[in-house]
Amino acid sequence: MKERYLHSVRILMDCPSREKEHLLSRLSNAITVYLGDVPEASESDIVSNFGTPEECAARLLDECTPAALATERQKKSRSHRTFMTVLAVLLAVALGFVMYLWSNGGLVIIQTNDRAPTFWNDYPSEHIIYSYDE
């Protein structure tokens, strides 16, 4: 219950890891004290006492320096853009390969010796077989 709440808050915090760990440690200690005082407390009691994870994360982020927050958000934005660029390139390569196969009528087989397997005769005629002699 406590760990789930702390995990939810952790995910929402865009600040340097050192500050994040310090703030989450303070929050963890506060929740531990609260649970020590009210052992029968449920997760909804924690939320009513400390706020929703979004509210709690926002309050904790108010304690961070604005410059540190801006730097961390730029890093996340940069890594997100890099990931999206790599994904776009991979998709473009895959699409190019599919279009190549489509434009050639389907399967492309490259034969590297003079003996073709007998199952090649079963392929439809629109398949292209390139034969390379060594």
Residue frames as a rotation matrix with the C-alpha (Angstrom) as fourth column:
MET 1
0.579 0.815 0.000 0.00
0.815 -0.579 0.000 0.00
0.000 0.000 -1.000 0.00
LYS 2
0.598 -0.438 -0.671 2.71
0.025 -0.827 0.562 2.48
-0.801 -0.353 -0.484 1.03
GLU 3
-0.456 -0.858 0.236 5.09
0.233 0.140 0.962 1.28
-0.859 0.494 0.136 -1.69
ARG 4
-0.131 0.500 0.856 2.38
0.989 0.122 0.080 1.55
-0.065 0.857 -0.511 -4.35
TYR 5
0.859 0.453 -0.238 1.66
0.463 -0.886 -0.015 5.14
-0.218 -0.097 -0.971 -3.31
LEU 6
0.270 -0.848 -0.455 5.38
-0.124 -0.499 0.857 6.04
-0.955 -0.175 -0.240 -3.28
HIS 7
-0.515 -0.430 0.741 5.83
0.617 0.414 0.669 4.42
-0.595 0.802 0.052 -6.70
SER 8
0.354 0.742 0.569 2.94
0.935 -0.302 -0.187 6.47
0.033 0.598 -0.801 -8.11
VAL 9
0.868 -0.095 -0.487 4.49
0.056 -0.956 0.287 9.66
-0.493 -0.277 -0.825 -6.74
ARG 10
-0.083 -0.994 0.066 7.97
0.125 0.055 0.991 8.70
-0.989 0.091 0.120 -8.03
ILE 11
-0.220 0.049 0.974 6.71
0.931 0.309 0.194 8.28
-0.291 0.950 -0.114 -11.59
LEU 12
0.672 0.649 0.356 5.20
0.724 -0.678 -0.129 11.77
0.158 0.345 -0.925 -11.57
MET 13
0.703 -0.449 -0.552 8.32
0.084 -0.718 0.691 13.56
-0.706 -0.532 -0.467 -10.37
ASP 14
0.695 -0.497 0.520 10.48
0.590 -0.020 -0.807 15.17
0.411 0.868 0.279 -13.09
CYS 15
0.814 -0.513 0.271 13.44
-0.580 -0.743 0.335 16.26
0.030 -0.430 -0.902 -11.04
PRO 16
-0.085 -0.927 -0.364 17.06
-0.733 0.306 -0.608 15.15
0.675 0.215 -0.706 -10.68
SER 17
0.289 0.245 -0.925 17.37
0.149 0.943 0.297 11.72
0.946 -0.224 0.236 -9.11
ARG 18
-0.705 -0.608 -0.365 19.30
0.470 -0.014 -0.883 13.00
0.532 -0.794 0.295 -6.10
GLU 19
-0.807 0.481 0.342 16.56
-0.581 -0.747 -0.323 15.48
0.100 -0.460 0.882 -5.19
LYS 20
0.076 0.880 -0.469 13.88
-0.647 0.401 0.648 12.92
0.758 0.254 0.600 -6.02
GLU 21
-0.069 -0.169 -0.983 15.36
0.436 0.881 -0.182 10.34
0.897 -0.441 0.013 -3.64
HIS 22
-0.955 -0.289 -0.067 15.69
0.198 -0.450 -0.871 12.93
0.221 -0.845 0.487 -0.87
LEU 23
-0.551 0.813 0.188 12.08
-0.816 -0.572 0.083 14.09
0.175 -0.108 0.979 -1.25
LEU 24
0.229 0.651 -0.723 10.73
-0.434 0.733 0.523 10.55
0.871 0.195 0.451 -1.52
SER 25
-0.500 -0.468 -0.728 12.70
0.472 0.558 -0.683 9.52
0.726 -0.685 -0.058 1.55
ARG 26
-0.961 0.198 0.193 11.06
-0.276 -0.666 -0.693 12.33
-0.009 -0.720 0.694 3.53
LEU 27
-0.118 0.974 -0.195 7.65
-0.914 -0.030 0.403 11.30
0.387 0.226 0.894 2.21
SER 28
0.015 0.061 -0.998 8.31
0.009 0.998 0.061 7.65
1.000 -0.010 0.014 3.05
ASN 29
-0.855 -0.376 -0.358 9.28
0.363 0.059 -0.930 8.58
0.370 -0.925 0.086 6.61
ALA 30
-0.737 0.641 0.214 6.14
-0.675 -0.682 -0.283 10.71
-0.036 -0.353 0.935 6.96
ILE 31
0.137 0.804 -0.578 3.93
-0.707 0.488 0.512 7.86
0.694 0.339 0.635 5.74
THR 32
-0.309 -0.333 -0.891 5.70
0.315 0.848 -0.426 5.42
0.897 -0.412 -0.157 8.09
VAL 33
-0.999 -0.026 0.023 5.03
-0.010 -0.413 -0.911 7.73
0.034 -0.910 0.412 11.04
TYR 34
-0.361 0.932 -0.032 1.40
-0.922 -0.351 0.165 8.12
0.143 0.090 0.986 9.94
LEU 35
0.188 0.419 -0.888 0.97
-0.351 0.873 0.338 4.35
0.917 0.249 0.311 9.65
GLY 36
-0.700 -0.471 -0.537 2.58
0.358 0.418 -0.835 3.95
0.617 -0.777 -0.124 13.07
ASP 37
-0.901 0.408 0.148 -0.02
-0.390 -0.609 -0.691 6.33
-0.192 -0.680 0.707 14.54
VAL 38
0.167 0.983 -0.074 -2.91
-0.863 0.109 -0.493 4.83
-0.477 0.146 0.867 12.55
PRO 39
-0.709 -0.601 0.368 -2.03
-0.391 0.770 0.505 1.16
-0.587 0.214 -0.781 11.92
GLU 40
-0.193 0.726 0.661 -5.45
0.555 0.636 -0.537 0.34
-0.810 0.263 -0.525 10.48
ALA 41
0.014 0.166 -0.986 -5.11
-0.507 -0.849 -0.150 3.05
-0.862 0.502 0.072 7.82
SER 42
0.442 0.187 0.877 -6.02
0.618 0.645 -0.449 2.06
-0.650 0.741 0.170 4.27
GLU 43
-0.526 -0.640 0.561 -4.70
0.842 -0.295 0.452 3.41
-0.124 0.710 0.693 0.99
SER 44
0.174 0.664 0.727 -7.63
0.631 -0.642 0.435 5.82
0.756 0.383 -0.530 0.79
ASP 45
0.859 0.055 -0.510 -6.64
0.476 -0.455 0.753 7.12
-0.190 -0.889 -0.417 4.24
ILE 46
-0.173 -0.979 -0.110 -3.12
0.728 -0.203 0.655 7.78
-0.664 0.033 0.747 2.96
VAL 47
-0.457 0.062 0.887 -4.57
0.785 -0.442 0.435 9.61
0.419 0.895 0.154 -0.05
SER 48
0.619 0.751 0.229 -6.88
0.534 -0.616 0.579 11.69
0.576 -0.236 -0.783 2.15
ASN 49
0.725 -0.393 -0.566 -3.96
0.454 -0.346 0.821 12.59
-0.518 -0.852 -0.072 4.45
PHE 50
-0.260 -0.951 -0.165 -1.19
0.355 -0.253 0.900 13.17
-0.898 0.176 0.403 1.86
GLY 51
0.118 0.381 -0.917 -3.26
-0.723 -0.600 -0.342 13.93
-0.681 0.703 0.205 -1.24
THR 52
0.968 0.181 0.174 -3.47
0.001 0.690 -0.724 12.09
-0.251 0.701 0.667 -4.52
PRO 53
0.232 -0.939 0.254 -0.11
0.802 0.332 0.496 11.04
-0.550 0.088 0.830 -5.98
GLU 54
0.121 -0.134 0.984 -0.43
0.810 -0.560 -0.176 13.92
0.574 0.818 0.041 -8.47
GLU 55
0.834 0.253 0.490 -1.04
-0.039 -0.859 0.510 16.48
0.550 -0.445 -0.707 -5.71
CYS 56
0.825 -0.563 -0.046 1.73
0.184 0.191 0.964 15.07
-0.534 -0.804 0.261 -3.54
ALA 57
0.093 -0.813 0.574 4.23
0.974 0.193 0.116 15.05
-0.205 0.549 0.810 -6.43
ALA 58
0.352 0.097 0.931 3.31
0.506 -0.856 -0.103 18.65
0.787 0.507 -0.351 -7.29
ARG 59
0.978 0.014 0.206 3.90
-0.163 -0.560 0.812 19.75
0.126 -0.828 -0.546 -3.68
LEU 60
0.547 -0.830 0.110 7.24
0.470 0.413 0.780 17.95
-0.693 -0.375 0.616 -3.59
LEU 61
0.075 -0.511 0.856 8.30
0.983 -0.108 -0.151 19.43
0.170 0.853 0.494 -6.94
ASP 62
0.817 0.251 0.518 7.58
0.188 -0.967 0.171 22.91
0.544 -0.042 -0.838 -5.56
GLU 63
0.841 -0.539 -0.043 10.56
-0.040 -0.142 0.989 22.34
-0.539 -0.830 -0.141 -3.25
CYS 64
0.197 -0.783 0.590 12.94
0.891 0.393 0.225 21.73
-0.408 0.481 0.776 -6.18
THR 65
-0.346 -0.389 -0.854 14.87
-0.016 -0.907 0.420 24.51
-0.938 0.159 0.308 -7.86
PRO 66
0.672 0.692 -0.263 13.27
-0.239 -0.133 -0.962 25.66
-0.701 0.709 0.076 -11.12
ALA 67
0.141 -0.700 -0.700 16.59
-0.988 -0.144 -0.055 25.38
-0.062 0.699 -0.712 -12.98
ALA 68
-0.766 -0.430 0.477 16.99
-0.458 0.887 0.063 21.74
-0.450 -0.171 -0.877 -11.93
LEU 69
0.049 0.880 0.472 13.43
0.123 0.464 -0.877 20.96
-0.991 0.101 -0.085 -13.04
ALA 70
0.685 0.200 -0.700 13.97
-0.581 -0.429 -0.691 22.63
-0.439 0.881 -0.178 -16.40
THR 71
-0.300 -0.893 -0.337 17.22
-0.951 0.249 0.185 20.73
-0.081 0.376 -0.923 -16.98
GLU 72
-0.694 0.077 0.716 15.64
-0.136 0.962 -0.236 17.39
-0.707 -0.261 -0.657 -16.10
ARG 73
0.395 0.911 0.115 12.64
0.050 0.103 -0.993 18.02
-0.917 0.398 -0.005 -18.35
GLN 74
0.431 -0.328 -0.841 14.96
-0.878 -0.369 -0.306 18.96
-0.210 0.870 -0.447 -21.22
LYS 75
-0.679 -0.717 0.159 16.86
-0.681 0.695 0.230 15.69
-0.275 0.048 -0.960 -20.73
LYS 76
-0.358 0.636 0.684 13.64
0.180 0.766 -0.617 13.69
-0.916 -0.098 -0.389 -20.80
SER 77
0.647 0.611 -0.456 12.43
-0.278 -0.368 -0.887 15.60
-0.710 0.701 -0.068 -23.84
ARG 78
0.020 -0.747 -0.664 15.73
-0.991 -0.100 0.084 15.01
-0.129 0.657 -0.743 -25.64
SER 79
-0.831 -0.337 0.443 15.72
-0.329 0.939 0.097 11.28
-0.449 -0.065 -0.891 -24.88
HIS 80
0.069 0.935 0.349 12.08
0.170 0.333 -0.927 11.07
-0.983 0.123 -0.135 -25.99
ARG 81
0.622 0.116 -0.774 12.91
-0.648 -0.479 -0.592 12.80
-0.439 0.870 -0.223 -29.29
THR 82
-0.448 -0.858 -0.252 15.89
-0.882 0.378 0.282 10.47
-0.147 0.349 -0.926 -29.82
PHE 83
-0.635 0.290 0.716 13.73
0.034 0.936 -0.349 7.42
-0.772 -0.198 -0.605 -29.17
MET 84
0.456 0.889 -0.051 11.05
0.032 -0.074 -0.997 8.66
-0.890 0.453 -0.062 -31.56
THR 85
0.316 -0.431 -0.845 13.66
-0.912 -0.383 -0.145 9.39
-0.261 0.817 -0.514 -34.26
VAL 86
-0.768 -0.621 0.158 15.17
-0.577 0.777 0.251 5.91
-0.279 0.102 -0.955 -33.98
LEU 87
-0.312 0.749 0.585 11.70
0.227 0.656 -0.719 4.39
-0.923 -0.091 -0.375 -34.08
ALA 88
0.613 0.545 -0.573 10.80
-0.370 -0.443 -0.817 6.44
-0.699 0.712 -0.070 -37.17
VAL 89
-0.147 -0.754 -0.640 14.00
-0.982 0.034 0.186 5.32
-0.119 0.655 -0.746 -38.94
LEU 90
-0.841 -0.153 0.519 13.35
-0.197 0.980 -0.030 1.67
-0.504 -0.127 -0.855 -38.12
LEU 91
0.118 0.962 0.245 9.78
0.200 0.219 -0.955 1.96
-0.973 0.161 -0.166 -39.37
ALA 92
0.503 0.012 -0.864 10.98
-0.730 -0.529 -0.432 3.64
-0.462 0.848 -0.258 -42.56
VAL 93
-0.599 -0.771 -0.215 13.50
-0.787 0.517 0.337 0.85
-0.148 0.371 -0.917 -43.17
ALA 94
-0.649 0.429 0.629 10.85
0.166 0.886 -0.433 -1.80
-0.743 -0.176 -0.646 -42.55
LEU 95
0.453 0.853 -0.257 8.41
-0.051 -0.263 -0.963 0.01
-0.890 0.450 -0.076 -44.84
GLY 96
0.127 -0.507 -0.852 11.10
-0.951 -0.306 0.040 0.30
-0.282 0.806 -0.521 -47.51
PHE 97
-0.853 -0.456 0.254 11.77
-0.403 0.884 0.235 -3.42
-0.331 0.098 -0.938 -47.29
VAL 98
-0.217 0.868 0.446 8.06
0.339 0.495 -0.800 -4.22
-0.915 -0.022 -0.402 -47.58
MET 99
0.579 0.422 -0.697 7.72
-0.421 -0.577 -0.700 -1.86
-0.698 0.699 -0.157 -50.54
TYR 100
-0.377 -0.786 -0.491 10.74
-0.896 0.174 0.409 -3.49
-0.236 0.594 -0.769 -52.19
LEU 101
-0.839 0.106 0.534 9.17
0.086 0.994 -0.063 -6.92
-0.538 -0.007 -0.843 -51.81
TRP 102
0.181 0.983 -0.037 5.83
0.213 -0.076 -0.974 -5.60
-0.960 0.168 -0.223 -53.01
SER 103
0.395 -0.050 -0.917 7.33
-0.745 -0.602 -0.288 -3.97
-0.538 0.797 -0.275 -56.11
ASN 104
-0.635 -0.681 -0.364 9.15
-0.771 0.533 0.348 -7.22
-0.043 0.502 -0.864 -56.98
GLY 105
0.010 0.749 -0.662 5.99
-0.636 0.516 0.574 -9.25
0.772 0.415 0.481 -56.73
GLY 106
0.915 0.396 0.075 6.70
-0.292 0.525 0.799 -10.78
0.277 -0.753 0.596 -53.37
LEU 107
0.767 -0.593 0.244 9.45
0.072 0.457 0.886 -13.07
-0.637 -0.663 0.394 -52.27
VAL 108
0.600 -0.695 -0.396 13.01
-0.716 -0.245 -0.654 -12.59
0.357 0.676 -0.645 -53.52
ILE 109
0.878 -0.342 0.335 15.21
0.119 0.833 0.540 -15.67
-0.464 -0.435 0.772 -53.44
ILE 110
0.424 -0.823 -0.378 18.94
-0.904 -0.364 -0.224 -15.46
0.046 0.437 -0.898 -53.97
GLN 111
0.993 -0.111 0.050 20.47
0.114 0.992 -0.055 -18.71
-0.043 0.060 0.997 -55.18
THR 112
0.502 -0.865 -0.025 24.16
-0.790 -0.470 0.394 -19.04
-0.352 -0.178 -0.919 -54.34
ASN 113
-0.542 -0.665 0.515 24.89
-0.286 0.722 0.630 -22.42
-0.790 0.194 -0.581 -55.96
ASP 114
-0.739 0.192 -0.645 23.88
-0.657 0.006 0.754 -24.22
0.148 0.981 0.121 -59.12
ARG 115
-0.726 0.524 -0.446 21.49
0.453 0.852 0.263 -26.64
0.518 -0.012 -0.855 -57.43
ALA 116
-0.521 0.647 0.556 18.09
-0.715 -0.687 0.130 -25.24
0.467 -0.330 0.821 -56.54
PRO 117
-0.828 0.308 0.468 15.99
-0.176 0.650 -0.739 -27.03
-0.532 -0.694 -0.484 -53.94
THR 118
-0.814 0.537 0.221 13.02
0.512 0.487 0.707 -28.87
0.272 0.689 -0.671 -55.43
PHE 119
-0.089 0.850 -0.520 10.52
0.889 -0.168 -0.426 -26.90
-0.449 -0.500 -0.741 -53.33
TRP 120
-0.633 -0.167 -0.756 11.35
-0.057 -0.964 0.261 -23.77
-0.772 0.208 0.601 -55.36
ASN 121
-0.950 0.299 0.090 9.30
0.151 0.188 0.970 -25.22
0.273 0.936 -0.224 -58.20
ASP 122
-0.240 0.909 -0.341 6.22
0.962 0.269 0.039 -24.90
0.127 -0.319 -0.939 -55.98
TYR 123
-0.484 0.032 -0.875 6.56
0.367 -0.900 -0.236 -21.10
-0.794 -0.435 0.424 -55.67
PRO 124
0.657 0.748 0.098 4.23
0.455 -0.289 -0.842 -18.95
-0.602 0.597 -0.530 -57.79
SER 125
0.247 -0.578 0.778 5.75
0.956 0.014 -0.294 -17.52
0.159 0.816 0.556 -60.94
GLU 126
0.778 0.073 0.624 5.72
0.121 -0.992 -0.034 -13.92
0.616 0.102 -0.781 -59.67
HIS 127
0.813 -0.576 -0.080 8.57
0.055 -0.060 0.997 -14.70
-0.579 -0.815 -0.017 -57.28
ILE 128
0.731 -0.639 -0.239 11.99
-0.542 -0.331 -0.773 -13.64
0.415 0.695 -0.588 -58.48
ILE 129
0.820 -0.553 0.147 14.92
0.339 0.676 0.655 -15.99
-0.461 -0.487 0.741 -58.21
TYR 130
0.658 -0.710 -0.253 18.36
-0.743 -0.556 -0.371 -14.47
0.123 0.432 -0.893 -58.68
SER 131
0.914 -0.403 0.043 21.09
0.398 0.912 0.098 -16.94
-0.079 -0.072 0.994 -59.44
TYR 132
0.625 -0.781 -0.014 24.71
-0.780 -0.625 0.018 -16.09
-0.023 0.000 -1.000 -58.61
ASP 133
0.825 -0.459 -0.329 27.56
0.325 0.863 -0.388 -18.31
0.462 0.213 0.861 -59.69
GLU 134
0.788 -0.588 -0.184 30.71
0.012 -0.284 0.959 -18.36
-0.616 -0.757 -0.216 -57.63
